[in-house]
Amino acid sequence: MISFYPLVFEPIYKSKIWGGRRLATLFDRNLPSGEDIGESWEICDYKNEVSVVKDGDFEGMTLAELREKYPEELFGEQAEEFKDRFPLLLKFINAEEPLSLQVHPDNRYAAKHENDSGKCEAWYIVDAMPGAKITRAFKAGTTKTKVVKAIKQNKVEPLVNTFEVNTDDAIYIPPGTLHGIGSGLVIAEIQQSSDITYRVYDYNRTDKDGNQRELHIDKAIDVMSFRDPGSDTLRPINLDPLHQKLCVCDFFSLYVYKFREPIHEYSINRFRMLVNLEGYGTILSPEGLFEDVEFSPGTSILIPAAVKDFSLVPATYCKMLDIIPGKMNLRKQKHVPQDV
């Protein structure tokens, strides 16, 4: 009988014209030499980009192989829903220069025009340089007519809502929301498993061959939303002294742990992804059902549904994202420190 355990995968690095090398310093990563790395895909099973298990009994297996061979153990109550497609994509973004102003379609539009799923996402600011900014949605009163005219004149920037962000801010980006990541930011991004992006404006920059990147104006206008998207950043809601709720939507639920003492968790009959952003510690099985898994800054971990319980044991103060597929409202509970 195979015992399931917390899974760590080899990162998939993406070179980008706006990327840099800060993942090496923040997370002690050995990045590909000579490249500006804009993204590290931490947990993914999307087309040809598939995560490979780093160690343990499943070492060398891909996430796609695990999904196909062990859907019940991986997904629990969501096995039938996700056995043919892993639902989420987890990545780090290192923006040394601004990303393009862009928008993503919803499921309906993406299925019709791209034969793919839409893209809903949320960001957690891992590290922000002073004055770093995010663009999200349009300024109040902006109409579609104004936007279409501004795009044609290459003057869309004055119409967008741009604001400064700090480390630990969280931002929700539903489909149809125009957005952009400014320079000086490292971000953890959780999103639907999709890579459909429609660029609206790219600061007139060119690649190493002198070519401007493709824009996707018509499709972007098709999917843009002009509704009020709500507050710029998410307001954390305390569930207990160590656990906060950030965002619950149809596609994922995002929480964060901030802890100096051990935490014990039980299976929710779904997989969850943990992203350690600060500090050092160990994930262990109180019953000795799997070997200890160490975590450090930048460690991303998939907890299969078949892992019935586990403990997070910090060696220092730790900050860790907790991501659950689909809509799941975890309730407030009395925190009882664990002796492990």
Secondary structure, DSSP 8 states (H G I E B T S, - for coil): ------EEB--EEEEEEEEESHHHHHH-----TT--EEEEEEE-EETTEE-BB-SSTTTT-BHHHHHHH-HHHHHGGGHHHHTTS--EEEEEEEESS---EEE---HHHHHHHHSS----EEEEEEEE-TT-EEEEEE-TT--HHHHHHHHHTT--GGGEEEEE--TT-EEEE-TT--EEE-SSEEEEEEEES----EEEE-TT-B-TTS-B----HHHHHHH---S----SS---EEEETTEEEEEE-SSEEEEEEEESS-EEEE--SS-EEEEEEE--EEEE-TT--S--EEE-TT-EEEE-TT--EEEEEESS-EEEEEEEES--------------
